[in-house]
Amino acid sequence: MIKSLVNIKLIFRGGRAHALTHLRQCTPIEMREFIELSIKCASQASIDANLDDDKFLDNLSILSIEAQEYFNLEDRAKIWIEYTSYKEHVGHFRDGIRIGLLAVDFSTASKNINLRRRAHSLVAGHCLRVCQFQMACTHLEAALRLARQMGNPFFEGTILCNISVLFNAMGLLHDSIKISLRVLSWPAGNHQLETIQFFNAINALESSLSINDSVTSAFSYRIACRKFKNPNLLLNNVVIANFEYCRALYLINQNKWRTATKHINDAIIRFGSVDNRRIYVMLHTARALCASASRKPTAIRVAKRTLKRLLNLTKDLSPHHEEVLRGLIQVYSAERTVRSLKTSLRYGEQLREYVLDAKYDRFSFQIDDITNSGDDKLEFSASRSKNKLLSRNDAVERRSSGKADLNDIYEGLVTLRDNVAEDRFRTGAYAVAEEWALAAEFIDDNSGRHCFRVGKIAGALALYMGIPTERCVEIDLACRLHDIGKIAINEVTFRKSRGLVLSDHQSIIDHALAGARLLSSSVEPIFKIASAVAMHHHEWWNGCGYPQGLKGELIPLEARICAIADTYDTLTHPEPGIAAWTHKEAVQQICAMAGVQLDLNLISPFLQALEGAGALKERVAIEVDQSMERNQLARAKRKLFETLELVD
């Protein structure tokens, strides 16, 4: 009765009711055949990424729920997992999260560990694409535990590969490389393990190129090329094309553009008959970059025409559209003429605007999704019960002595009052914004503590200015989001080896504008303050700042407070290649900047807040720990790092 996938589609032409009626007439053998073909159909659609199958797969997956008595839990889980995979291939990531969570539920109910592992991994992939990093960390951590429970190196290597991609997207590039190199250090095994080592070699190559790590990029390139020669690798055409693209970028960076051109031309001939837009774009973008690297005028003109044509072709292919824009920036900037540099800057503006639009859409979606869910207020009773002003050792000592310092009791009451006030503003929308602000810090600060420290220092400064407590808490929370715009700008400044590093001047302007735009997506009062802080915390008191050149009291007070807190924290904490200043040196520098960059009227209360700098620093550190304990992304990241046995 049911002999092919075509027959299954014909059955659905009459609708799900007709298909369900038809299904009830099947014998047990025919039912088993139908289930197997259904799973095969969904799996094939995932590989082909054919949008024509979308409605059919919708009906097929819903039927697996309606036909409860015919599909066991394991079969239903398989269908939903394949459907989730299909949604990832066609770029429907928001639908994929919803469907993937159902796949997790069914696979958990079926008690099939491997299906649970696949479901968690797929959901994490969808979450990564829409910047829901906390969910991605949580699901990958669960998938990693299940893979280790199964004792299969291939499954564990697959999850580690996905974690490496996640870390790359979060700006944790060094950790991304560390994870990939861990898999590459495993002894060679079967063709499955060789395949996953190949994937990790590509991940390490991409991340190392982004941070100009020539040693790691050379090592990972050699490993990837050696693995690629294995004819038994389980690779599809898109993966092969991506490898050729990455190989071309590496060789161009090594000034071996002739070798890169040979490999790309061979790949274009090999995939000449394959009708896949993604493959076509990757290969022809790489060939255009090779032509540009030759510095021949004719080749450069051809490269420009090719990339402009690809730009129109990739408007609905987000990652590839960005790569084409980067290619155009590189081609025009390499010419070094005034006209070409202006054109390069124009494409740079397009790239920044395109990335910001994509981030804004994802951020707004998360805000709207939480707001419309009706569960906007978050509960933190569990974490609040753990939040103590004093360290555990101090508390033990005081209990043993039977004494308590009145000052500590007072500070504890102040902290409790601040927590109660903070919970008034910590809506679901704010929690999303705080997670984005934390993710934005990772590329510069692996711990992400900078944004929390700036908030706490700003709140302390506001308190010494005589501002009411609730307003101080509001300033604290708003100032934590001051660098949220970096989450968009970081993507633009990646791939430093390709000459896409913005000047400090341009980065300051861009991240301020990007942060203000992201935070304008909500009408909540705290978002309005945070938007003003993000926009103006780099304005100078004398009017020489960015991005609008505001002067004096035209700069919002919250932004002026944030500027002092940001400056102090930046000076007193080390950065890569830059030693931290001492407290005394930082204070002297801030006093010297008063009346020029910083508000002179805020220096006195700032110095009062810093009296007994050691005590303030200790208290800020404790309160930052408390705030990070409340942050879902920080908790999920810490748990994932613990499972990975990485030192955070």
Disulfide bonds with the S-S distance in Angstrom:
none
